[in-house]
Amino acid sequence: MLRVLFLSLTFILLSQSVFAQKGTVRGNVYDKDTGEPIIYGNVILEGTTYGNNTDLDGFFSLSGIPAGDYTLMATYLGYDTVQVQITIKDGGLRYERINLTESSFDLGIVNVSAKREQARSDVQVSKLTVTAAQIKSLPSTGGEADIAQYLSVLPGIVFTGDQGGQLYIRGGSPVQNKILLDGMTIYNPFHSIGFFSVFETETIKNVDVLTGGFDAEYGGRISAVVDITTKEGDKNNFGGIVSANPFQGKVLLEGPIKKYNPETGSSASFLFTGKHSYIDQTSSSLYSYATTDATGTLPFNFTDIYGKLSLSGGNGSKVSIFGLNYRDRVNFQNIADLDWTSSGGGVNFTLIPAGSNLTVDGVVAFSNYDVTLDEGDGRPRSSGIGGFNAGLNFTSFGSKSQIKYGFEVNGFNTDFRFVNFLDASIQQESFTTEISTYFKYKMKIGKLIIEPSIRLQYYASLPELSPEPRIGLKYNANDRLRFKLAGGLYSQNLISTVNETDVVNLFVGFLSGPEESILQPGEEFATTDTKLQTSRHAVVGVEIDITDKIELNVEPYFKDFTQIVNINRNKLESTDPDFAAETGEAYGIDFLLNYNTPDLLLWFTYSYGFVNRNDGFEEYPTIFDRRHNFNSLVTYKFGESRSWEASARWNFGTGFPFTLTQGFYSFFDFQDGITTDIVEGNPEIGTLFSADRNDGRLPDYHRLDLSVKKTFTFTDRARLEATVSVTNAYDRDNIFFFDRISSERVDQLPILPSVGLAFHF
């Protein structure tokens, strides 16, 4: 480990000295009127090969430039081109702030062109970038677009249900997927009614969904990463949104504390949003047919609050302070009462030092998540996890290369209490610390982009060190054809209380990796040598720009889960291990075809995949092993000024596996001791399952969602959006699960029409 760190540091110092022999120009590109960053814009030195794209903050850096006079040019579709005369000196470092003015060109194709340019310059294997505009292109369930609805449209992602369902990404269970909000870890991002997440769509700046093969910048999870960045508040005008529909109401407020100054680049702004559901109140009159609950209501209730304060300096440096509080409640009368809360806050920042070619960014955040579940069986469950995460990243830019390195510290405590069906208690209270460092090097060699990286992850409580080398490659065969591959090693310490044999998972608790013994797969008493959960990824792919408007992406993938740790739910004695290990694998191929114009969006995805687990006794498909999954999305804008928007989404998926029932038997629990009446008493009913786990398949799933939106514009800043939507438009009876004892089928939600109003000011 010391040798790797020494070589990395030596390489960094050598590269810094090479860059310093020539000059560097860097800066930020903003919208002159709003102060918003221009994302993925083009910045070049006219008449040279020096050029780059701006990032999410509008930042660019051009290094290794020979001394001389140049014309720096910034371009972006829909904006007037700006040219700046600059002088580069040997070893000089120059900062330029560029303000672009919106032109009369149509902005509808901006995102398409910008993303295509980014695809040519970044590896981007198994990486899908999502914006708020894309999320809002979906038919709005309940009149409100949400990222929870959009994620399930992406290839390789499966969502298991409308009520208490979970999100699975290329064979990884929810705990194996890291969810980040402005750098803070979010432990449960989805509400019990699966249409909605804790995130507010209007606050989203960018979402990176990394479904596999991600580089060493991310760690602590063995399957996938969803990295969400929120926007800053409006830097020039006070405004907001007020909306209401049968499911929920929300308010968003934003505005300047100090207005954006185009000359200095400084500003201060705020953003606040809150939403509250009242579907438990409205459903009794609007959707009473949608539930079998005795109250005739959909018993879901949630409240989400998020706030952010952003300060920007004149040289592109900025700092944001944010805080959140989320709550979810679901009460199925006489069945289950669940309550969870999530809260936290933090600071993230970007520093652009005046005398160094480095940029520095980081985050310090604190969060807490508590959940309780009472099913009326005398075995209540509770779980809590709280702690901090802090990270610091350094980036250095060369003319054809980029170096990024940093470190991260995570500390969290868990408190979990659970009693299994055999009345064996499983409890854990622990505090653990994770320390990691990473190094990533990106280089362009002709048409080839190579990105090797390594992460060293140390788990103090175990204690174990996990070296995790990773690699990413892209070859630009020509302007329209690109080949790519990625792979690496991954580990994590966090364990979920959700068992992958459960059909309905309302209770999502967390534990740190066990310090005690773990039962080996297939062994009754033998324990494993390592307590970490580990995996290996391999992904290849091809990107084809069929035309300027049509893109095709194809990615075969393989994930080898070399160790997965679960709660030992078959624990009989207090001396038995609380945890058991198993292995698994996920493999398949994902297709994404999209057509995008200012008026029409066509989006088609198809995933063919297998997800298996092996507990040492048998290999079996998981309950989220969906063999075929197809999504189609059509969004069309029409009318004067495109004030009308119609959207349709159709999803088809083959049935999930389940274990067949062989029969039933009766038994007495002898709670009354020897006085138990076994002749005339009423025995309990037990189920005899098939010898092969998950050997059956539920029926196929398919659903059509529709929506039509009309925008009424009053002024430049005031408009009203009226949305009519229908979820499950042809009222398909999609099975959720089958109650074996009562022989009752429980379906997912039926047809749900809705009307929503949103006023923007």
C-alpha positions in Angstrom: 0.0 0.0 0.0 2.8 2.4 0.9 4.5 1.7 -2.4 1.3 2.5 -4.3 0.9 5.8 -2.4 4.5 6.7 -2.9 4.4 6.1 -6.7 1.1 8.0 -7.0 2.5 11.0 -5.1 5.7 11.0 -7.2 3.6 10.9 -10.4 1.5 13.8 -9.3 4.5 15.9 -8.4 6.2 15.1 -11.8 3.0 15.9 -13.7 2.6 19.2 -11.8 6.1 20.3 -12.7 5.5 19.4 -16.4 2.3 21.4 -16.5 4.0 24.4 -14.8 6.5 24.7 -17.7 3.7 26.0 -19.9 0.7 28.2 -19.2 -2.9 27.5 -18.1 -6.2 29.3 -18.6 -9.2 28.3 -16.7 -12.5 29.8 -15.6 -16.2 29.6 -15.5 -18.9 30.1 -18.1 -22.3 31.6 -16.9 -25.6 32.7 -18.3 -25.2 36.5 -18.1 -28.8 37.2 -17.1 -29.4 34.4 -14.5 -25.9 33.6 -13.3 -26.6 29.9 -13.9 -23.5 27.8 -15.0 -23.4 26.8 -18.7 -23.1 23.0 -18.4 -21.1 21.0 -21.1 -20.4 24.1 -23.1 -17.4 24.3 -25.5 -14.4 26.4 -24.7 -11.5 26.4 -27.2 -8.4 28.4 -28.1 -9.2 29.5 -31.7 -6.9 28.0 -34.3 -5.4 25.4 -31.9 -6.2 21.9 -30.6 -6.7 23.1 -27.1 -10.3 22.8 -26.0 -12.6 21.3 -23.4 -16.1 21.1 -22.1 -17.4 22.9 -19.0 -18.6 20.8 -16.1 -21.7 21.0 -13.9 -20.4 24.3 -12.4 -19.5 25.7 -15.8 -15.8 25.3 -15.0 -13.2 24.7 -17.6 -9.4 24.3 -17.6 -6.9 24.3 -20.5 -3.3 23.4 -19.6 0.0 22.9 -21.2 -0.4 25.9 -23.5 2.7 27.5 -25.1 3.3 31.1 -24.3 1.7 33.5 -26.7 -1.4 35.5 -27.6 -4.7 33.6 -28.2 -8.4 34.1 -28.8 -10.4 32.2 -26.1 -13.8 31.3 -27.5 -16.9 30.0 -25.6 -19.9 28.5 -27.5 -23.1 26.9 -26.6 -26.2 26.2 -28.7 -28.8 28.8 -28.0 -26.3 31.4 -26.9 -24.2 34.0 -28.7 -20.5 33.1 -29.1 -18.1 35.1 -26.9 -14.4 35.7 -27.8 -11.8 36.9 -25.3 -8.3 38.0 -26.2 -5.8 36.5 -23.7 -2.0 36.3 -23.3 -0.4 33.1 -21.9 3.0 33.2 -20.2 5.3 30.3 -19.4 4.3 28.9 -16.0 1.4 31.5 -16.0 -2.1 30.7 -14.6 -5.0 32.9 -15.9 -8.6 32.9 -14.8 -11.4 34.0 -17.1 -15.0 34.5 -16.3 -17.2 34.4 -19.5 -20.8 35.4 -19.6 -23.0 34.2 -22.4 -26.1 35.9 -23.6 -29.1 33.9 -24.8 -29.7 34.2 -28.5 -32.9 33.7 -30.6 -32.0 30.1 -31.4 -34.2 27.3 -30.1 -32.9 25.8 -26.9 -34.6 22.4 -27.3 -31.5 20.7 -28.8 -29.0 22.0 -26.3 -28.9 19.0 -24.0 -28.6 16.6 -27.0 -25.6 18.3 -28.4 -23.9 18.9 -25.1 -24.2 15.3 -24.0 -22.9 14.0 -27.3 -19.8 16.1 -27.0 -19.3 14.9 -23.4 -19.7 11.2 -24.6 -16.7 11.7 -27.0 -14.5 13.1 -24.2 -15.4 10.9 -21.2 -15.3 7.1 -20.6 -18.9 7.0 -19.3 -19.3 3.2 -19.1 -22.6 2.3 -17.5 -23.2 5.9 -16.7 -26.6 7.6 -17.3 -27.0 11.3 -16.8 -30.5 12.6 -15.9 -31.7 16.2 -15.7 -34.9 17.6 -14.2 -36.2 18.3 -17.7 -35.9 14.5 -18.5 -37.7 13.5 -15.3 -40.6 15.9 -16.2 -40.9 14.3 -19.6 -42.5 11.3 -18.0 -46.2 10.9 -17.6 -46.7 12.4 -14.1 -48.2 10.0 -11.6 -50.6 11.9 -9.5 -49.8 15.0 -11.5 -46.2 15.1 -10.1 -43.1 14.0 -11.8 -40.5 12.3 -9.6 -37.1 10.6 -10.0 -38.5 7.4 -8.5 -40.7 7.1 -11.6 -37.8 8.0 -14.0 -35.2 5.6 -12.6 -37.3 2.6 -13.4 -37.3 3.7 -17.1 -33.5 3.4 -17.3 -32.0 0.1 -18.7 -30.9 -2.4 -16.1 -33.1 -1.0 -13.3 -36.0 -3.0 -11.8 -38.6 -1.7 -9.4 -40.6 -4.4 -7.6 -43.8 -2.7 -6.6 -46.0 0.4 -6.1 -46.3 -0.2 -2.3 -43.2 -1.0 -0.3 -41.3 -1.9 -3.5 -37.5 -1.6 -3.8 -35.1 -0.5 -6.5 -32.6 -3.0 -7.9 -29.8 -2.0 -10.2 -28.3 -4.7 -12.4 -28.7 -7.4 -9.8 -27.7 -5.3 -6.8 -30.1 -5.0 -3.9 -31.0 -1.6 -2.4 -28.3 -1.7 0.3 -25.7 -2.4 -2.4 -26.5 0.9 -4.2 -25.1 4.1 -2.8 -27.4 7.1 -2.9 -25.8 10.5 -2.6 -27.5 13.9 -2.3 -25.0 16.8 -2.6 -22.4 14.4 -1.2 -24.4 13.2 1.7 -25.3 9.5 2.0 -29.1 8.9 1.9 -30.1 5.6 3.5 -33.7 5.3 2.3 -34.5 7.6 -0.7 -38.0 6.1 -1.5 -41.3 6.5 0.2 -43.5 3.5 1.0 -45.8 4.4 -1.8 -43.3 3.7 -4.6 -44.3 6.6 -6.9 -42.3 9.2 -4.9 -38.8 9.7 -3.6 -37.6 12.1 -1.0 -36.1 14.3 -3.7 -37.9 17.3 -5.2 -37.7 17.3 -9.0 -37.5 21.1 -9.3 -34.4 21.3 -7.1 -32.4 18.7 -9.2 -29.5 20.0 -11.2 -28.0 16.6 -12.3 -28.3 12.9 -11.6 -25.5 10.5 -12.4 -26.7 6.9 -12.4 -23.7 4.5 -12.4 -25.1 1.0 -12.9 -21.8 -0.8 -12.8 -18.0 -0.6 -13.4 -17.7 2.8 -11.8 -14.3 4.2 -11.1 -12.4 4.6 -7.8 -13.9 8.0 -6.9 -16.8 6.1 -5.5 -16.6 3.3 -2.9 -18.4 1.6 -0.1 -20.9 -0.2 -2.3 -20.7 -3.4 -4.4 -23.3 -2.7 -7.1 -24.2 0.9 -8.2 -24.2 4.6 -7.4 -26.9 7.3 -7.8 -25.3 10.7 -7.3 -27.8 13.6 -7.1 -26.7 17.2 -7.2 -29.2 20.0 -6.5 -29.2 23.4 -8.1 -28.5 26.7 -6.4 -31.3 29.1 -5.7 -32.2 31.8 -8.3 -29.4 34.4 -8.2 -31.4 37.4 -9.5 -35.1 37.0 -8.8 -37.3 35.8 -6.0 -39.7 33.1 -7.1 -41.1 29.7 -6.5 -43.7 27.1 -7.2 -46.9 26.2 -5.5 -48.6 22.9 -6.6 -51.3 20.5 -5.5 -52.8 17.2 -6.7 -54.8 14.4 -5.1 -51.5 12.8 -3.8 -49.6 15.7 -2.3 -49.0 19.5 -2.1 -45.7 21.3 -2.3 -44.1 24.7 -2.1 -40.7 25.8 -3.4 -39.1 29.2 -2.7 -35.9 30.6 -4.0 -34.2 33.9 -4.6 -31.1 36.0 -4.2 -29.6 37.2 -0.9 -26.9 39.0 -3.0 -27.7 39.3 -6.7 -25.3 37.8 -9.3 -22.8 40.4 -10.5 -21.6 39.6 -14.1 -18.5 41.7 -13.5 -17.3 40.1 -10.3 -19.1 36.7 -10.5 -20.1 36.8 -6.8 -23.6 36.0 -5.5 -25.6 34.5 -2.6 -28.9 32.7 -2.9 -31.3 30.4 -1.1 -33.5 27.5 -2.0 -36.2 25.9 0.2 -38.8 23.2 -0.7 -41.3 21.3 1.3 -43.9 18.7 0.3 -46.6 16.8 2.2 -48.8 13.9 1.1 -52.5 13.6 1.9 -53.3 10.6 -0.1 -54.5 8.9 3.1 -57.2 11.6 3.3 -58.2 11.9 -0.3 -58.1 8.3 -1.3 -61.2 7.4 0.7 -63.3 9.4 -1.7 -61.2 9.3 -4.9 -59.5 5.9 -4.8 -61.3 3.8 -2.3 -61.4 0.9 -4.8 -57.5 0.8 -4.8 -57.1 -0.8 -1.4 -58.3 -3.8 0.5 -57.6 -2.0 3.8 -60.6 -1.9 6.1 -60.6 1.9 6.2 -60.9 2.1 2.4 -57.8 4.4 2.2 -54.3 4.3 0.8 -52.6 4.5 4.2 -49.5 6.4 3.1 -48.2 9.7 4.5 -45.0 11.5 4.1 -43.4 15.0 4.6 -40.1 16.2 3.0 -38.2 19.4 3.7 -35.0 20.5 2.1 -33.1 23.8 2.2 -29.9 25.2 0.7 -27.8 28.4 1.1 -25.3 29.0 -1.7 -22.4 31.5 -1.8 -20.3 32.1 -4.9 -17.0 33.9 -5.2 -15.5 35.8 -8.0 -13.0 33.2 -9.1 -15.5 30.3 -9.4 -15.1 29.1 -5.8 -18.3 28.4 -4.0 -19.8 27.0 -0.8 -23.3 25.6 -0.1 -24.9 24.8 3.3 -27.8 22.4 3.2 -30.2 20.6 5.5 -33.1 18.1 5.2 -35.8 16.3 7.1 -37.8 13.5 5.7 -40.6 11.4 7.3 -42.7 8.4 6.0 -45.6 6.7 7.7 -47.7 3.8 6.5 -50.4 2.2 8.7 -52.2 -0.9 7.3 -54.9 -1.3 10.0 -54.3 -4.4 12.2 -51.5 -5.5 9.8 -48.5 -3.2 9.9 -47.6 0.2 11.3 -44.3 1.7 10.0 -42.7 5.0 10.7 -39.3 6.3 9.6 -37.5 9.6 9.7 -34.4 10.8 8.0 -32.6 14.1 8.8 -29.2 15.7 8.3 -27.2 18.6 7.0 -23.8 19.5 5.6 -21.5 21.7 3.7 -20.0 21.2 0.3 -17.6 23.5 -1.4 -15.4 24.1 -4.5 -12.1 26.0 -4.2 -10.2 27.3 -7.2 -6.8 28.5 -5.7 -5.4 31.5 -7.6 -1.8 30.3 -7.7 -2.2 26.6 -8.4 -3.4 24.4 -11.2 -5.4 22.3 -8.7 -9.0 22.6 -7.9 -10.3 21.4 -4.6 -13.8 20.2 -3.7 -15.2 18.5 -0.6 -18.1 17.8 1.7 -18.8 17.4 5.4 -22.2 16.0 6.2 -24.1 14.5 9.2 -27.2 12.3 8.8 -29.5 10.1 10.8 -32.2 7.5 9.9 -34.6 5.7 12.3 -37.3 3.2 11.4 -39.7 1.1 13.5 -42.3 -1.5 12.4 -45.0 -3.0 14.5 -46.9 -5.9 12.9 -49.0 -6.8 15.9 -47.2 -10.1 16.4 -45.3 -9.1 19.5 -42.0 -8.9 17.5 -41.5 -5.2 16.8 -38.5 -4.3 14.7 -36.4 -1.1 15.1 -33.3 0.2 13.4 -31.2 3.3 13.5 -28.2 4.5 11.7 -26.4 7.8 12.1 -23.1 9.4 11.6 -21.0 11.5 9.3 -19.1 11.5 6.0 -16.3 13.8 5.0 -14.3 13.9 1.8 -11.8 16.0 0.0 -10.9 15.8 -3.7 -8.1 17.3 -5.7 -8.1 17.7 -9.5 -5.3 18.7 -11.8 -5.7 19.3 -15.5 -3.2 18.7 -18.3 -3.5 19.3 -22.0 -4.5 15.7 -22.7 -4.8 14.3 -19.2 -6.5 14.8 -15.9 -5.5 13.6 -12.4 -8.0 13.3 -9.6 -7.3 12.0 -6.1 -8.7 12.4 -2.6 -9.7 10.7 0.6 -12.9 10.0 2.5 -13.8 9.3 6.1 -17.2 7.7 7.1 -18.2 7.1 10.7 -21.6 5.7 11.6 -23.3 3.9 14.5 -26.1 1.4 14.2 -28.7 0.2 16.6 -30.8 -2.8 15.4 -33.3 -5.0 17.2 -35.1 -7.9 15.6 -36.9 -11.1 16.7 -37.3 -13.9 14.1 -40.2 -16.3 13.7 -38.5 -18.7 16.1 -38.4 -16.0 18.8 -34.6 -15.9 18.6 -33.4 -12.3 19.2 -30.8 -10.6 17.0 -29.5 -7.3 18.3 -26.6 -5.1 17.3 -25.3 -1.8 18.6 -22.0 -0.7 17.1 -19.9 2.2 15.8 -17.6 1.8 12.8 -15.2 3.9 10.8 -14.2 3.6 7.2 -11.2 5.4 5.8 -10.4 5.5 2.1 -8.2 7.1 -0.5 -8.3 6.9 -4.2 -6.2 8.0 -7.3 -7.6 8.3 -10.8 -5.7 9.2 -14.0 -7.4 10.1 -17.3 -5.4 10.4 -20.5 -6.3 10.9 -24.2 -4.0 9.1 -26.6 -5.3 9.8 -30.1 -8.7 8.2 -30.3 -8.3 6.3 -27.1 -9.3 7.5 -23.6 -7.9 5.5 -20.8 -8.9 5.9 -17.1 -7.1 3.6 -14.6 -7.8 4.2 -10.9 -7.3 2.5 -7.6 -9.1 2.8 -4.2 -7.8 1.7 -0.9 -10.7 1.1 1.5 -9.9 0.4 5.2 -12.7 -0.9 7.5 -11.5 -0.1 11.1 -14.0 -2.2 13.0 -13.2 -5.5 11.2 -10.3 -4.6 10.7 -9.7 -5.2 6.9 -8.0 -3.3 4.1 -9.5 -3.7 0.6 -7.3 -2.7 -2.4 -9.7 -2.1 -5.3 -8.1 -1.5 -8.8 -10.4 -0.3 -11.5 -10.2 0.5 -15.2 -12.2 2.4 -17.8 -11.5 2.7 -21.6 -13.2 4.3 -24.5 -12.2 4.3 -28.2 -13.6 6.9 -30.5 -13.6 4.9 -33.8 -15.1 7.9 -35.6 -17.4 10.8 -34.9 -20.4 8.5 -34.6 -19.0 5.2 -33.2 -17.4 4.6 -29.8 -16.4 1.4 -28.0 -15.9 1.2 -24.3 -15.2 -1.2 -21.4 -14.8 -0.9 -17.6 -14.3 -3.2 -14.6 -12.9 -3.5 -11.1 -13.1 -4.7 -7.5 -15.6 -3.4 -5.0 -16.4 -3.9 -1.3 -18.8 -2.7 1.4 -19.4 -3.0 5.1 -23.1 -2.0 5.4 -25.8 -4.7 5.6 -29.5 -4.3 5.2 -32.1 -6.0 7.3 -34.1 -6.6 4.1 -33.9 -10.3 3.2 -33.9 -11.0 -0.5 -36.5 -13.7 0.0 -39.0 -11.1 1.3 -41.7 -10.1 -1.2 -42.9 -6.9 0.6 -40.2 -4.8 2.2 -41.7 -2.0 4.2 -39.0 -2.2 6.9 -35.6 -1.1 5.7 -33.1 -1.2 8.5 -29.3 -1.2 8.5 -26.4 -2.8 10.3 -22.7 -2.5 10.1 -20.7 -5.5 9.0 -20.4 -8.0 11.8 -17.2 -8.3 13.9 -18.2 -11.8 15.0 -18.3 -15.0 12.9 -20.3 -15.3 9.7 -21.7 -18.7 8.7 -20.1 -19.9 5.5 -22.4 -20.8 2.5 -23.6 -24.4 2.9 -21.9 -25.0 6.2 -23.6 -25.4 9.6 -20.8 -24.3 11.8 -17.8 -23.2 9.6 -17.2 -19.4 9.3 -15.8 -17.2 6.6 -12.3 -15.7 6.7 -13.4 -12.2 5.6 -16.4 -10.3 6.8 -16.6 -7.9 3.9 -19.2 -8.0 1.1 -17.3 -8.0 -2.2 -17.9 -8.0 -5.9 -16.2 -7.9 -9.3 -17.6 -6.0 -12.3 -17.0 -6.3 -16.0 -18.8 -4.2 -18.6 -18.3 -3.6 -22.4 -20.3 -1.5 -24.7 -20.8 0.4 -27.9 -22.3 3.8 -28.5 -23.6 4.7 -32.0 -24.9 8.1 -33.1 -27.1 6.7 -35.9 -28.1 10.2 -37.0 -27.7 13.7 -35.3 -30.9 12.9 -33.4 -30.8 9.1 -32.9 -28.5 7.4 -30.4 -28.0 3.7 -29.6 -26.2 2.4 -26.6 -25.6 -1.4 -26.0 -23.9 -2.8 -22.9 -23.3 -6.4 -21.9 -22.3 -6.7 -18.2 -21.3 -9.2 -15.6 -21.3 -8.8 -11.8 -19.8 -11.5 -9.6 -20.9 -11.0 -6.0 -18.1 -13.0 -4.3 -19.6 -12.6 -0.8 -23.0 -11.2 0.3 -23.8 -11.1 4.0 -27.3 -11.4 5.4 -29.0 -11.8 8.7 -29.2 -15.5 9.7 -33.0 -15.7 9.9 -32.8 -19.4 10.6 -30.9 -18.9 13.9 -32.1 -21.5 16.4 -29.8 -21.1 19.4 -28.1 -18.0 21.0 -24.8 -19.6 20.1 -25.6 -19.7 16.4 -24.1 -16.9 14.2 -26.3 -13.9 13.6 -25.1 -13.6 10.1 -24.7 -15.9 7.1 -22.9 -15.5 3.8 -23.8 -16.4 0.2 -22.5 -15.7 -3.3 -24.2 -14.5 -6.4 -23.9 -13.2 -9.9 -25.8 -10.9 -12.2 -25.3 -10.7 -16.0 -27.2 -9.6 -19.1 -27.3 -7.0 -21.8 -29.0 -3.5 -21.9 -30.1 -1.6 -24.9 -31.0 2.1 -25.1 -32.3 3.8 -28.2 -33.5 7.4 -28.2 -34.6 10.0 -30.6 -34.6 13.6 -29.5 -35.8 16.8 -31.1 -37.3 20.0 -29.6 -40.8 18.7 -30.2 -40.5 14.9 -29.9 -38.7 12.5 -27.6 -38.8 8.8 -28.2 -37.1 6.5 -25.7 -36.8 2.7 -25.8 -34.9 0.4 -23.5 -34.7 -3.3 -23.3 -32.9 -5.4 -20.6 -32.2 -9.1 -20.7 -30.8 -10.3 -17.4 -30.2 -13.1 -14.9 -29.7 -12.6 -11.1 -28.8 -15.7 -9.1 -27.7 -16.4 -5.5 -26.0 -19.4 -4.0 -26.2 -20.2 -0.3 -24.0 -23.3 -0.6 -27.0 -25.7 -0.7 -28.6 -24.5 -3.9 -28.4 -21.9 -6.6 -31.6 -20.0 -7.0 -32.9 -16.9 -8.8 -33.7 -13.9 -6.6 -37.2 -12.5 -6.2 -36.1 -9.5 -8.4 -34.8 -11.7 -11.3 -36.8 -10.2 -14.2 -35.7 -11.9 -17.3 -37.1 -9.4 -19.9 -37.8 -5.7 -19.2 -39.0 -3.2 -21.8 -39.8 0.5 -21.5 -41.0 2.9 -24.1 -41.5 6.6 -23.6 -43.0 9.1 -26.0 -43.2 12.8 -25.2 -44.6 15.3 -27.8 -44.8 19.1 -27.5 -47.3 21.0 -29.7 -49.4 24.0 -30.0 -48.5 27.7 -29.9 -45.1 28.1 -28.2 -45.2 24.3 -27.4 -47.6 25.0 -24.6 -49.1 21.5 -24.8 -47.2 18.4 -23.9 -48.4 14.8 -24.2 -46.6 11.9 -22.7 -47.0 8.1 -22.7 -45.0 5.4 -21.0 -45.5 1.6 -21.4 -43.5 -0.9 -19.3 -43.5 -4.7 -19.8 -41.7 -7.1 -17.6 -41.7 -10.8 -17.2 -42.8 -12.2 -13.9 -40.7 -12.3 -10.7 -39.7 -15.7 -9.2 -41.4 -17.1 -6.1 -41.3 -20.4 -4.2 -44.2 -22.7 -5.0 -46.5 -24.0 -2.3 -46.6 -27.8 -1.9 -49.2 -27.9 0.8 -50.2 -27.0 4.4 -50.0 -28.5 7.8 -51.4 -27.7 11.2 -49.5 -27.4 14.5 -50.0 -26.3 18.1 -47.6 -23.9 19.7 -48.5 -25.2 23.2 -48.6 -21.8 24.7 -51.0 -23.3 27.4 -48.5 -26.0 28.2 -49.9 -29.5 29.0 -53.5 -28.1 29.1 -53.4 -27.3 25.4 -56.5 -28.9 23.8 -55.1 -30.7 20.8 -58.5 -32.5 20.1 -60.9 -29.6 19.8 -58.5 -26.6 19.7 -57.8 -24.5 16.7 -54.2 -25.2 15.4 -52.0 -22.8 13.6 -51.5 -23.3 9.9 -48.0 -23.8 8.4 -46.9 -23.8 4.8 -45.0 -26.6 3.0 -42.8 -25.0 0.4 -41.3 -26.5 -2.7 -37.9 -28.0 -2.2 -36.4 -25.7 -4.9 -36.4 -22.0 -3.9 -38.1 -19.6 -6.3 -39.0 -22.3 -8.7 -42.2 -20.5 -9.9 -42.9 -17.3 -11.8 -45.6 -14.7 -11.3 -47.5 -13.5 -14.3 -46.0 -10.9 -16.6 -46.3 -7.3 -15.7 -47.3 -4.4 -18.0 -48.7 -0.9 -17.4 -49.5 2.2 -19.5 -49.2 5.7 -18.0 -50.5 8.8 -19.8 -50.5 12.5 -19.2 -51.3 15.8 -20.9 -50.0 19.1 -19.7 -51.0 22.6 -20.7 -48.9 25.6 -19.8 -50.6 29.0 -19.4 -48.0 31.8 -19.6 -49.0 35.2 -18.0 -45.6 36.9 -17.8 -41.9 36.1 -18.3 -41.9 34.7 -14.7 -45.5 33.6 -14.1 -47.1 30.6 -15.6 -49.6 27.9 -14.6 -49.2 24.2 -15.5 -52.3 22.0 -15.5 -51.7 18.3 -15.8 -54.2 15.5 -16.4 -52.7 12.0 -15.9 -53.8 8.4 -15.7 -51.6 5.8 -14.1 -52.2 2.2 -15.2 -54.5 3.5 -17.9 -56.1 0.2 -19.0 -56.4 -1.0 -15.4 -54.1 -4.0 -15.6 -54.3 -6.4 -12.6 -50.6 -6.7 -11.9 -50.0 -9.1 -9.1 -48.0 -7.9 -6.1 -47.9 -11.0 -4.0 -50.1 -13.9 -3.0 -51.2 -14.5 0.6 -50.6 -18.3 0.9 -52.6 -18.7 4.1 -55.7 -16.7 3.1 -55.4 -17.7 -0.6 -55.9 -14.0 -1.5 -54.2 -12.3 -4.4 -52.9 -8.8 -3.6 -52.5 -6.7 -6.7 -50.5 -3.5 -7.3 -52.3 -0.3 -7.6 -55.2 -0.1 -10.2 -56.1 2.8 -12.5 -55.4 6.1 -10.8 -56.6 9.2 -12.7 -55.4 12.6 -11.4 -55.4 16.3 -12.0 -52.6 18.6 -10.8 -52.0 22.3 -10.8 -48.6 24.0 -10.4 -48.1 27.8 -10.4 -44.6 29.1 -11.1 -43.8 32.7 -10.2 
